[in-house]
Amino acid sequence: MSGNGRIALVTGASRGIGRAIALGLAARGFDLALNDIEAQGAALKETADEARAMGRRVEELYADVSDKAQVQAMVADAVARLGTVHAVVNNAGILRASDVEHCPEDYWDSVMDVNAKGTFLVIQALLPVMKAQGYGRICNISSIGGKHGAPEQAHYSASKAAVMGFTRVLAQEVGPLGITANCICPGIILTDMGRVNLDDPAISNAWKAKTAMARIGAPEDVAGPVAFFCSDDSAFVTGQTLNVDGGIVLS
Ligand SMILES: NC(=O)c1ccc[n+]([C@@H]2O[C@H](COP(=O)([O-])OP(=O)(O)OC[C@H]3O[C@@H](n4cnc5c(N)ncnc54)[C@H](O)[C@@H]3O)[C@@H](O)[C@H]2O)c1
C-alpha cells in the first residue's frame, strides 16, 4: 500500500492519533498538509519535521476546523502550496465530559462544532478540488463512542454518530465522482484525550478486560487502517465504518 506521492490533509495532526496518522502516511509515501490550532504550533512543527525527515513535502496549516472562513483559507492554502489534495483525514476532535443533566450548553455546542461541523466544513471546502480531479479519499475519525458510548459522553457520542451518518450519505453523493468516504472508529487509545478513560488504573484494567487483544490501543494502531482508506487499495470500498478497537465490541 503506497501513497505514490499523493497529498493528504490531516486535521488535528500535532499530537495523539493525528500525529501517528500523519507519520504513518508519510512512511507510506504521502506528502502532507498538516493542520492544527495555532496554540499547538510547536507540537505541529515537531510532527511536520519528523515527516520531512522521511523525505516528504510537508506544509503546516493553522485553522480551527469549526470556523468556516478559516477552513476555506486552509484548503486554499494547501492547494496553493502543494498543488492539490488527494486524501483527507478528519481527525481533529474534542471531548468534554459531563452527564446529560448537568451538561453546560457550551459543552454540547463546542463538541458538536469541532467533531461534527468541523468534519462537514473541511469536506465542503475540499469537494470542489476532489471533484475537479475526479479523485478523492475521505477518512473521517469517528469513535466506538458513537456506536456505544459511556456515561458522561452523550454529547460526544452524538457528535461521533453524526460523523458516521454524514459519511454514509456523503459516500452516495460523491461515489460517481471517483471519491470514496469511510469512517474509522478507534477504541480506547492512549492519548491526551484517551487519558480521560485511562488515568484511573481500575478503569484502565476494566477496558483491557473488555478488549479481545487484552491491551489499550496505541495511536500507531490507527494509522494503518487510515492509510488503507487513503490509498487505492480501498478503491471499491465506500460508506463503511471500521472499528479499530482491539475487539472491544466482541466482549
Ligand atoms: N483517544 C481515544 O481513545 C479516541 C477514541 C476514539 C476516537 N478518538 C478520536 O480520535 C481523534 C483524535 O483524538 P486523540 O485521542 O488523538 O485526541 P488529542 O486530544 O490527543 O488530539 C486531538 C487533536 O485535535 C486538535 N484539535 C482540537 N480542536 C481542534 C480544532 N477546532 N481545529 C483543529 N484542530 C483541533 C488538538 O489540538 C489535538 O492536536 C478525535 O477525533 C477523537 O475524538 C479518540
The ligand as an SDF file (V2000), in Angstrom:
LIG
                    3D

 44 48  0  0  0  0  0  0  0  0999 V2000
   -8.0900    8.5920   22.2360 N   0  0  0  0  0  0  0  0  0  0  0  0
   -9.1430    7.8220   22.1080 C   0  0  0  0  0  0  0  0  0  0  0  0
   -9.3410    6.9050   22.9180 O   0  0  0  0  0  0  0  0  0  0  0  0
  -10.1090    8.0260   20.9690 C   0  0  0  0  0  0  0  0  0  0  0  0
  -11.0860    7.0500   20.7870 C   0  0  0  0  0  0  0  0  0  0  0  0
  -11.9840    7.1880   19.7320 C   0  0  0  0  0  0  0  0  0  0  0  0
  -11.9180    8.2840   18.8980 C   0  0  0  0  0  0  0  0  0  0  0  0
  -10.9620    9.2340   19.1100 N   0  0  0  0  0  0  0  0  0  0  0  0
  -10.9360   10.3670   18.1740 C   0  0  0  0  0  0  0  0  0  0  0  0
   -9.6630   10.4320   17.5510 O   0  0  0  0  0  0  0  0  0  0  0  0
   -9.3600   11.7940   17.2230 C   0  0  0  0  0  0  0  0  0  0  0  0
   -8.0130   12.1620   17.8110 C   0  0  0  0  0  0  0  0  0  0  0  0
   -8.0890   12.0270   19.2210 O   0  0  0  0  0  0  0  0  0  0  0  0
   -6.8210   11.9840   20.1970 P   0  0  0  0  0  0  0  0  0  0  0  0
   -7.0960   10.9600   21.2100 O   0  0  0  0  0  0  0  0  0  0  0  0
   -5.5650   11.9530   19.4120 O   0  0  0  0  0  0  0  0  0  0  0  0
   -7.0250   13.4190   20.9010 O   0  0  0  0  0  0  0  0  0  0  0  0
   -5.9940   14.5660   21.2940 P   0  0  0  0  0  0  0  0  0  0  0  0
   -6.7480   15.4930   22.1790 O   0  0  0  0  0  0  0  0  0  0  0  0
   -4.7150   13.9900   21.7820 O   0  0  0  0  0  0  0  0  0  0  0  0
   -5.7010   15.2580   19.8780 O   0  0  0  0  0  0  0  0  0  0  0  0
   -6.7050   15.9860   19.2010 C   0  0  0  0  0  0  0  0  0  0  0  0
   -6.0390   16.9740   18.2690 C   0  0  0  0  0  0  0  0  0  0  0  0
   -7.0700   17.7550   17.6350 O   0  0  0  0  0  0  0  0  0  0  0  0
   -6.7020   19.1290   17.7170 C   0  0  0  0  0  0  0  0  0  0  0  0
   -7.8880   19.9970   17.6890 N   0  0  0  0  0  0  0  0  0  0  0  0
   -8.8230   20.1460   18.6670 C   0  0  0  0  0  0  0  0  0  0  0  0
   -9.7330   21.0630   18.2970 N   0  0  0  0  0  0  0  0  0  0  0  0
   -9.3620   21.4950   17.0630 C   0  0  0  0  0  0  0  0  0  0  0  0
   -9.9180   22.4400   16.1580 C   0  0  0  0  0  0  0  0  0  0  0  0
  -11.0260   23.1430   16.4730 N   0  0  0  0  0  0  0  0  0  0  0  0
   -9.3000   22.6340   14.9650 N   0  0  0  0  0  0  0  0  0  0  0  0
   -8.1630   21.9540   14.6490 C   0  0  0  0  0  0  0  0  0  0  0  0
   -7.5980   21.0480   15.4730 N   0  0  0  0  0  0  0  0  0  0  0  0
   -8.1910   20.8140   16.6580 C   0  0  0  0  0  0  0  0  0  0  0  0
   -5.9780   19.2350   19.0470 C   0  0  0  0  0  0  0  0  0  0  0  0
   -5.2070   20.4260   19.1430 O   0  0  0  0  0  0  0  0  0  0  0  0
   -5.1390   17.9680   19.0380 C   0  0  0  0  0  0  0  0  0  0  0  0
   -3.9350   18.1350   18.3440 O   0  0  0  0  0  0  0  0  0  0  0  0
  -10.5200   12.6300   17.7800 C   0  0  0  0  0  0  0  0  0  0  0  0
  -11.4590   12.8870   16.7540 O   0  0  0  0  0  0  0  0  0  0  0  0
  -11.1350   11.7160   18.8320 C   0  0  0  0  0  0  0  0  0  0  0  0
  -12.4700   12.0190   19.0700 O   0  0  0  0  0  0  0  0  0  0  0  0
  -10.0570    9.1230   20.1290 C   0  0  0  0  0  0  0  0  0  0  0  0
  1  2  1  0
  2  3  2  0
  2  4  1  0
  4  5  1  0
  4 44  2  0
  5  6  2  0
  6  7  1  0
  7  8  2  0
  8  9  1  0
  8 44  1  0
  9 10  1  0
  9 42  1  0
 10 11  1  0
 11 12  1  0
 11 40  1  0
 12 13  1  0
 13 14  1  0
 14 15  2  0
 14 16  1  0
 14 17  1  0
 17 18  1  0
 18 19  2  0
 18 20  1  0
 18 21  1  0
 21 22  1  0
 22 23  1  0
 23 24  1  0
 23 38  1  0
 24 25  1  0
 25 26  1  0
 25 36  1  0
 26 27  1  0
 26 35  1  0
 27 28  2  0
 28 29  1  0
 29 30  1  0
 29 35  2  0
 30 31  1  0
 30 32  2  0
 32 33  1  0
 33 34  2  0
 34 35  1  0
 36 37  1  0
 36 38  1  0
 38 39  1  0
 40 41  1  0
 40 42  1  0
 42 43  1  0
M  CHG  2   8   1  16  -1
M  END
$$$$
